Amino acid sequence: MQLNDMVTNLPSPSVLPEIVHYMHPDSLSTLVDSWASSPDFGTVGNLKNRQSYLNYNGQMYSPADSPFPVGYIHPSSSRGPNRFGDLKPDVASYGDMMLGPAPAFMRLNSAYGGVLDAEGWHARNGGTSMATPVVSGIAALYLEKCKSATNAQFVSDLDNNTDIFTYYGMMPNYTYGNGRVNAYKLLLHNGEFSNDMGYCGADFQLGIKSVDNPTNFLWSTGATTPTVTISSSDTIAVTFNYGANCYSQLSKVIGVGAPPIQPIITQNGNVLTSTPAYAYQWFHNGMEMSGETNQSLTIVSGGFYQVKVSDSVGCSNYSDNFHSTLSLEQLKKQMRIFPNPAQNQLQILSDLKVTKVEIYSIDGKMVKSQSNANSIIDISEFVSGTYLLKIYADDFMKTFKFIKE
C-alpha cells in the first residue's frame, strides 16, 4: 500500500552505531511485532469462529472467500517460530468472524446493517485482534484466582490446558501452537482425578493428576493426604493448591458397578474383535495402544494382544492374551494412495483386489462408500480438510489419512 518506507539495506554500525541492537524478524516474516515474538508472552493464533450469521438487513452473511471450516486456522494468522526458534504461537483461539458489542455510531447508521447482527447490538469483526482479547480475558480471570502468578506461570498453564484435534497435525507446531485454549480447564481446575473408576466391590485409591505440583489437599472425607481410599459409592470432592498460590476444586460421583464378563477376542484377517462391552482399551505385548478404544482393532504385526473392557462407571476386566501369528506374507501386501494432499481425485495402488472403500470425516461421519471400487476415487465435491480412507481387499483392511485441498 506504500504507506511506509521499506528499508532493505541496513546501515553499518559505523554509520549508525545503534544498529548493533537490531534483531532480524522471524524466519517466515509473519509475526507482526516484537511482543508477538517474545518468549516472555503468550502469542495467540486466529481460528475460524463461524461460517455465517444473519445480519440486521435480514440477509445471511457468508463470505465466499472464506471456505475453510470452523475451528481451522485462518490463512492470515501468523506462523512461527520467532527468530530464536521459540514456539510461536503459544495457543490458538477463535477470532475470525466474531460478533462483538457494536459502537453507537454503527447502530445509528443504516449503512452498517450488513455488519450488524440480526438484533443490531453486535458487529462483525475478525482476526488476531479478536482472538487475542479472548485470551486476555482468560488471563484476567486467571490473575483473580492466582494473584501471585508471574507471566511465565500463566503462559505455562495456558500452554498445558488446551484442546487438540486431529486436523492440527503433529503437536505442538508453528501454526496452532499447543492447541486451542480451553478456559474451562485452565480456570476451573488444573488437574484431574487419577482414574474414572466407580466402586466395583473392592477398595481403590483416588488421587490427582496435574501438570503442576498440587499441595494442601482437603478431601470431603476430611483427609489431607494426596490420595484417599474409596470404599463405597459416594460423591467425593477435593480442594488443593498448585502453582503460584492458585487453588482448585474437583468433585465426582463414585458410582456402583461390577466387573464385566471376561471379554473374548476373535480374529478375521488382520482385524481383532472383542465381545461387546461399554468401553474398550487394547494392548499389544503388554503396552497400552494409544487411541485404540474401539471394539475392533486392525493389526499390522503379530504378537500378544489383550483388551480391557469397562462398564459405565469404570469397572473393568481383561481378556486372556491373544497370540496373533499375522504372516509375513500378509505384511508384505502393499497398498498406498496418491497424491496426498489431493484436489479432485485419489488413486489407489494395491497388490490386492480392492472390494470396497469408505471415507470418513475427521469426526467419524461416513461421507462416501463405494463398492467394487476401481483405482480412482472422486473427491472433487469434498470440502477442504482431513479425512480417513478405509480400503477393503479380501480379508485385509487398511486405513489412510489424507488431506483434501
C-alpha atoms as one frame of an Amber mdcrd trajectory, in Angstrom:
protein
   0.000   0.000   0.000   3.139   2.170   0.049   2.299   3.571   3.468   5.837
   3.008   4.785   9.360   3.477   3.552  10.759  -0.051   3.455  14.495  -0.276
   4.174  16.205  -3.340   2.736  19.860  -2.320   3.131  20.662  -1.719   6.770
  23.276   0.901   7.655  26.574  -0.313   9.061  27.493   0.269  12.737  29.983
   2.893  11.603  27.102   4.901  10.139  24.518   4.065  12.830  26.105   2.523
  15.954  22.698   1.592  17.424  22.115  -0.820  14.523  24.001  -3.484  16.527
  20.835  -3.826  18.637  18.604  -4.528  15.649  17.148  -8.037  15.518  16.002
  -9.522  12.225  12.370 -10.746  12.022  11.159 -14.329  12.339  12.045 -16.852
   9.659   8.691 -16.578   7.845   8.377 -12.801   8.403   4.759 -13.126   9.563
   4.946 -12.183  13.261   3.958  -8.547  13.172   5.719  -7.113  16.213   8.314
  -7.744  18.893   5.639  -8.567  21.501   4.378 -11.477  19.404   7.949 -12.742
  19.025   8.844 -12.507  22.707   9.257 -15.814  24.565   8.008 -13.990  27.699
   4.476 -13.535  26.355   1.670 -15.778  25.180   1.073 -15.306  21.438  -2.335
 -16.263  20.028  -3.245 -17.799  16.655  -6.554 -16.951  14.965  -9.204 -19.671
  14.415 -12.362 -19.537  12.315 -15.285 -18.864  14.692 -18.308 -19.194  12.422
 -19.205 -19.631   8.735 -22.151 -17.236   8.580 -24.675 -15.145  10.506 -27.987
 -13.361   9.913 -27.335  -9.624   9.642 -29.529  -6.634  10.534 -30.786  -6.426
   6.937 -32.261  -9.912   7.256 -29.617 -11.406   4.967 -27.375 -14.387   5.650
 -23.773 -13.211   5.546 -21.432 -15.994   4.389 -18.298 -14.782   2.574 -17.382
 -16.898  -0.454 -13.684 -16.200   0.068 -13.675 -17.921   3.459 -14.489 -21.607
   2.782 -12.341 -23.257   5.441 -14.244 -24.938   8.338 -14.949 -23.603  11.813
 -12.041 -24.321  14.153  -9.359 -24.236  11.442  -6.579 -21.664  11.476  -7.258
 -18.569   9.373  -4.801 -18.080   6.457  -3.871 -14.631   7.770  -2.846 -15.970
  11.189   0.898 -15.570  11.774   3.077 -18.662  11.810   6.181 -19.175  13.917
   8.804 -19.767  15.020  10.282 -16.486  16.213  13.795 -15.563  15.165  15.274
 -17.567  18.059  13.398 -20.743  17.087  10.932 -20.499  20.016   7.462 -21.970
  19.544   5.022 -19.367  18.269   2.094 -19.025  18.515   1.669 -20.427  22.026
  -2.035 -21.244  21.624  -4.887 -20.567  19.217  -8.311 -19.077  19.900 -11.431
 -18.159  17.950 -11.085 -14.773  16.249 -12.232 -14.791  12.631 -15.914 -13.925
  12.035 -16.576 -12.818  15.614 -19.555 -10.733  16.749 -18.751  -8.157  19.430
 -20.616  -5.207  21.033 -21.473  -2.664  18.318 -20.477   1.004  18.787 -23.290
   3.561  18.821 -22.309   5.141  15.504 -22.908   1.804  13.747 -26.267   1.249
  15.399 -27.436   4.717  14.376 -26.365   4.417  10.737 -28.352   2.132   8.401
 -25.293   1.805   6.164 -23.857  -0.650   8.716 -26.854  -3.014   8.584 -24.788
  -5.642   6.764 -22.187  -5.624   9.536 -24.587  -5.794  12.500 -26.206  -8.984
  13.770 -29.934  -9.687  13.482 -30.771  -7.722  16.643 -28.446  -4.838  15.820
 -26.458  -4.978  19.062 -23.312  -6.714  17.813 -20.987  -6.060  14.894 -18.811
  -8.367  12.831 -15.091  -8.195  13.386 -12.281 -10.680  12.980  -8.630 -11.562
  13.091  -5.988 -11.968  15.726  -7.230  -8.649  17.123 -10.307 -10.584  18.270
  -8.598 -13.862  19.220  -6.075 -12.129  21.494  -8.689 -10.340  23.680 -10.308
 -13.718  24.340  -7.061 -14.913  25.905  -6.542 -11.539  27.631  -9.904 -12.015
  29.349  -8.859 -15.505  30.392  -5.636 -14.019  31.790  -7.601 -11.508  33.854
  -9.722 -14.277  35.372  -6.601 -16.347  35.959  -4.983 -13.491  37.911  -8.094
 -13.155  40.072  -7.600 -16.774  41.005  -3.775 -16.797  41.078  -2.912 -13.354
  42.414   0.814 -14.068  42.784   1.306 -15.673  39.370   4.022 -14.470  37.018
   3.634 -14.131  33.265   5.757 -17.255  32.806   3.454 -19.251  35.097   0.386
 -18.026  33.220   1.873 -18.918  29.829   2.875 -22.338  31.162  -0.638 -23.052
  32.474  -2.126 -21.638  29.254   0.003 -23.984  27.143  -0.876 -27.014  29.291
  -4.661 -26.527  29.157  -5.616 -26.800  25.502  -7.761 -28.885  23.172  -6.035
 -30.749  20.337  -7.763 -32.047  17.220  -6.563 -34.487  14.585  -6.520 -31.899
  11.801  -3.979 -29.839  13.791  -1.291 -32.355  12.790   1.710 -33.157  14.967
   1.597 -31.055  18.126   2.894 -28.624  19.144   3.551 -26.844  15.863   4.150
 -23.387  14.419   0.551 -22.979  13.225  -1.660 -23.948  16.192   0.998 -23.750
  18.924  -0.039 -26.041  21.780  -3.651 -26.179  20.562  -6.932 -24.350  21.128
  -7.024 -22.669  24.540  -9.536 -24.206  26.962 -10.607 -21.645  29.556 -12.649
 -24.216  31.480  -9.666 -26.461  32.112  -7.398 -23.508  32.871  -9.692 -21.611
  35.252 -11.878 -24.201  36.947  -9.256 -26.844  37.569  -5.613 -27.563  36.958
  -5.669 -31.280  37.355  -7.976 -34.262  37.134  -8.765 -37.349  39.127  -6.280
 -40.153  38.701  -8.944 -42.527  37.358 -12.601 -42.698  36.346 -13.434 -45.810
  38.325 -16.612 -46.436  40.201 -16.861 -48.692  43.239 -16.554 -52.195  41.871
 -16.744 -54.185  45.113 -13.114 -53.596  46.161 -11.329 -50.624  47.743  -9.165
 -48.450  45.463  -7.030 -45.326  45.720  -8.126 -41.996  44.224  -5.676 -39.146
  43.676  -4.992 -36.143  41.452  -3.053 -35.887  38.178  -1.712 -32.424  37.369
   0.958 -30.775  35.224   1.854 -28.784  38.356   2.738 -29.989  41.831  -0.526
 -29.896  43.813  -0.336 -29.349  47.586  -2.574 -28.690  50.621  -5.203 -31.328
  49.847  -8.520 -31.290  51.671 -10.919 -34.090  50.754 -14.617 -34.194  51.584
 -13.807 -37.222  53.737 -11.642 -34.982  55.942  -8.372 -36.483  54.680  -5.448
 -34.166  53.862  -3.323 -36.737  52.020  -2.618 -36.774  48.233  -4.816 -39.870
  47.855  -7.848 -41.305  49.618  -9.261 -44.829  49.835 -12.668 -45.301  48.208
 -14.676 -47.996  49.971 -18.224 -47.301  48.764 -20.377 -45.308  46.405 -20.244
 -41.606  47.270 -19.808 -38.069  45.970 -16.188 -37.159  46.570 -14.684 -33.647
  46.420 -11.201 -32.220  46.931  -9.611 -28.780  47.059  -5.889 -28.222  46.554
  -3.311 -25.585  45.711  -0.956 -25.509  42.759   1.461 -23.116  41.094   1.648
 -19.577  42.469  -0.882 -19.879  45.293  -3.643 -20.943  42.906  -6.425 -23.154
  44.169  -8.672 -25.689  42.538 -11.671 -27.815  43.406 -12.823 -31.066  41.821
 -15.723 -33.348  42.556 -17.110 -36.560  41.126 -19.773 -39.131  41.831 -18.400
 -42.584  42.640 -20.949 -44.860  41.007 -21.549 -48.528  41.764 -20.664 -51.098
  39.129 -19.442 -54.632  38.745 -16.564 -56.118  36.741 -17.868 -57.096  33.281
 -17.752 -60.655  31.995 -14.265 -61.510  30.741 -14.061 -60.486  27.061 -13.091
 -62.887  24.278 -11.026 -61.865  21.236 -11.658 -63.296  17.750  -9.618 -62.708
  14.588 -10.736 -62.227  10.977  -7.828 -61.497   8.655  -5.938 -58.622  10.240
  -8.899 -57.451  12.352  -9.307 -58.440  16.013 -12.734 -58.060  17.618 -13.784
 -58.120  21.270 -17.103 -59.356  22.592 -19.481 -56.390  23.218 -18.872 -54.037
  26.155 -19.392 -50.404  27.189 -15.781 -49.294  26.588 -12.545 -50.829  25.294
  -8.771 -50.379  25.545  -6.366 -52.529  23.524  -2.855 -53.649  24.494  -0.011
 -55.077  22.402   2.713 -57.116  24.084   1.656 -55.648  27.441   1.761 -51.991
  26.284  -1.348 -49.814  26.067  -2.128 -48.846  22.438  -2.828 -45.111  22.335
  -6.198 -44.238  20.786  -7.241 -47.869  20.229 -10.569 -47.794  22.071 -12.967
 -49.412  19.591 -14.492 -52.887  19.703 -12.331 -53.936  16.727  -8.609 -53.446
  16.141  -6.787 -53.553  12.807  -3.330 -55.048  13.371  -0.201 -54.773  11.241
   2.064 -57.184  13.113   1.889 -60.347  15.140   2.329 -60.643  18.884   0.253
 -60.850  22.042  -2.915 -58.723  22.120  -5.230 -58.065  25.038  -8.338 -55.941
  25.502  -9.659 -54.295  28.662 -13.422 -53.749  28.758 -15.196 -51.422  31.182
 -18.729 -50.641  32.254 -20.259 -47.152  32.546 -18.669 -46.439  35.958 -15.219
 -47.767  35.101 -15.339 -51.311  36.469 -13.169 -53.388  34.157 -11.993 -56.853
  33.180  -9.238 -58.129  30.895  -9.252 -60.767  28.186  -6.691 -63.518  28.055
  -3.669 -62.760  25.881  -4.472 -63.452  22.233  -1.472 -64.569  20.172  -1.756
 -63.375  16.574   0.537 -65.016  14.022  -0.066 -62.497  11.262   2.087 -63.944
   8.489   4.977 -62.228   6.787   3.135 -62.734   3.509   0.210 -60.723   4.870
   2.564 -57.948   5.965   4.138 -57.824   2.505   0.859 -56.890   0.884   1.453
 -53.386  -0.423  -1.197 -50.709  -0.576  -0.795 -46.951  -0.952  -2.651 -43.845
  -2.144  -1.568 -40.735  -4.026  -1.465 -37.794  -4.344  -1.718 -36.668  -0.737
  -2.767 -33.871  -0.314  -5.220 -34.241  -3.200  -7.561 -31.879  -5.027 -10.052
 -33.841  -7.150  -9.007 -37.496  -7.231  -7.267 -40.144  -5.144  -5.589 -43.125
  -6.780  -5.123 -46.496  -5.065  -2.197 -48.796  -5.795  -2.702 -52.248  -4.273
  -1.343 -55.776  -4.659  -4.823 -56.996  -3.689  -8.172 -56.580  -5.389  -9.982
 -53.694  -3.741 -13.574 -54.624  -2.901 -14.806 -51.531  -1.107 -13.684 -48.092
   0.072 -15.160 -45.903   2.807 -14.298 -42.275   3.513 -14.948 -40.672   6.890
 -14.715 -37.066   8.059 -12.314 -36.462  10.911 -15.230 -36.521  13.404 -16.096
 -40.102  12.359 -19.028 -39.496   9.969 -19.046 -41.572   6.779 -19.137 -39.248
   3.759 -18.650 -41.782   0.953 -18.927 -45.550   0.439 -18.025 -47.263  -2.833
 -18.246 -50.991  -3.568 -16.319 -52.798  -6.300 -14.000 -49.824  -6.183 -11.670
 -49.091  -9.047  -8.329 -47.421  -8.534  -9.689 -43.843  -8.866 -11.821 -42.129
  -6.211 -13.564 -38.851  -6.989 -13.265 -36.332  -4.095 -13.915 -33.168  -6.105
 -17.087 -32.309  -4.134 -15.488 -32.710  -0.692 -14.817 -29.581   1.368 -11.197
 -28.899   2.258  -9.976 -30.757   5.316  -8.622 -34.021   6.688 -10.345 -37.376
   6.011  -9.872 -41.076   6.764  -9.947 -43.601   3.914 -10.625 -47.283   4.658
  -9.700 -49.702   1.874 -11.056 -53.272   1.987  -9.393 -56.032  -0.040 -10.211
 -59.735   0.507  -9.752 -60.272   4.276  -7.440 -57.263   4.566  -8.339 -53.688
   5.575  -6.057 -50.663   5.764  -6.754 -47.064   6.853  -5.118 -43.955   5.388
  -5.363 -40.308   6.379  -5.484 -37.819   3.513  -5.955 -34.076   3.056  -8.401
 -32.577   0.559  -7.084 -29.225  -0.641
